[in-house]
Amino acid sequence: MDTSRPLTANIIELLELDAYIERQEAGPSVTSVTQSALREFLAVQRLKELEHRPAPGPIKITPAEPGSGRYDIGIDHDRYLAEPE
């Protein structure tokens, strides 16, 4: 601090500094950071559990009746879906 200036200037600077410090947001506490990290970890673990569930049973595909549609849809499905009905 510059001591050659009047005392009132130094007091004003100190008051402005105090006001500036009070306006600053305090950082998060360690507890809140830990809780947030734990919540995120548990959410990710839950998603992993849901993604790796076994199928409820064997897949059952019923074949179409002969003559019920086109024969090449499985091979050329993009062209078939792009054609208007």
C-alpha positions in Angstrom: 0.0 0.0 0.0 1.2 3.5 -0.8 1.8 5.3 2.5 2.5 8.7 0.9 -1.2 9.2 0.0 -3.8 10.5 2.5 -5.2 8.0 4.9 -8.7 8.4 3.5 -7.6 7.0 0.1 -6.1 3.9 1.8 -9.2 3.4 3.9 -11.4 3.6 0.7 -9.2 1.1 -1.1 -9.4 -1.3 1.9 -13.2 -0.9 2.0 -13.4 -1.5 -1.8 -11.2 -4.6 -1.4 -13.4 -5.9 1.4 -16.5 -5.4 -0.7 -14.8 -7.1 -3.6 -13.9 -10.1 -1.5 -17.4 -10.4 -0.1 -18.9 -10.5 -3.6 -16.8 -13.5 -4.6 -18.6 -16.8 -4.5 -17.2 -19.3 -2.1 -16.1 -22.6 -3.6 -18.0 -25.8 -3.0 -17.4 -27.7 0.2 -15.6 -31.0 0.1 -18.7 -32.7 1.3 -20.8 -31.4 -1.6 -18.2 -32.3 -4.1 -17.9 -35.9 -2.7 -21.7 -36.3 -2.6 -22.0 -35.1 -6.2 -19.3 -37.5 -7.4 -20.9 -40.4 -5.5 -24.3 -39.6 -7.1 -22.8 -39.5 -10.6 -20.9 -42.8 -9.9 -24.0 -44.6 -8.7 -26.0 -43.3 -11.7 -23.4 -44.6 -14.1 -23.3 -48.0 -12.3 -27.1 -48.2 -12.5 -27.0 -47.5 -16.3 -24.4 -50.2 -16.7 -26.7 -52.7 -14.9 -29.6 -51.8 -17.2 -27.5 -52.1 -20.4 -26.3 -55.6 -19.6 -29.5 -57.4 -18.8 -29.9 -60.8 -20.4 -32.7 -61.2 -22.9 -36.0 -62.3 -21.3 -36.2 -65.4 -23.5 -35.3 -66.7 -27.0 -36.3 -64.5 -29.9 -39.3 -65.8 -31.8 -39.5 -64.8 -35.5 -42.6 -65.9 -37.3 -42.0 -66.4 -41.0 -44.3 -64.6 -43.5 -46.8 -66.5 -45.5 -45.6 -67.4 -49.0 -46.7 -64.8 -51.5 -47.4 -62.1 -48.8 -44.8 -59.6 -50.0 -41.6 -59.1 -51.9 -38.8 -61.6 -51.8 -35.8 -59.2 -51.7 -36.8 -56.8 -48.9 -34.1 -58.2 -46.6 -31.5 -57.8 -49.2 -32.5 -54.4 -50.6 -34.5 -52.9 -47.8 -33.2 -49.3 -48.4 -34.6 -49.2 -51.9 -37.9 -50.8 -50.8 -38.4 -48.2 -48.0 -37.6 -45.3 -50.3 -40.2 -46.4 -52.9 -43.7 -44.8 -52.5 -46.5 -47.3 -51.9 
